[in-house]
Amino acid sequence: MAQLMTARRIKLALAVLGGAAVVTMTGLSVVTGGSTTTDLPPAAAPLLPGPMTQGDTVTTTIPPSTLAVKKAAPPVKAKPYGKG
C-alpha cells in the first residue's frame, strides 16, 4: 500500500511540475513579445494544370478477339511433393 501511495505522489508531483512548466513558457512568451517575424519571401503558389488533353503518346489499338496462348503450361514440371 505504501508503494502505491508513493507512486501516486510522484505522478501528482510530475503533473504539477509539467503544469508549472507550461505556465512559465506561456508567461515568457507573453513577456518577450509572443509573435514571430519572418523575413522570408512568400512562397509561390503552384500553377494549376489546364483541362486534360490527349498527348502525342496516346495510341489507339483494337484488342485481339482471341488470346495468343490458349492455356499456359510450364515447360518443365516437377514431381509432386512427398510422392517419389
BELKA-V141744 format. One record per helix or strand of 3 or more residues. SS is the DSSP state (~ for helix, > for strand). FROM is the first residue (numbers start at 1). TO is the last residue. If there is no record, write none. Layout:
SS:FROM:TO
SS:FROM:TO
This chain:
~:2:31
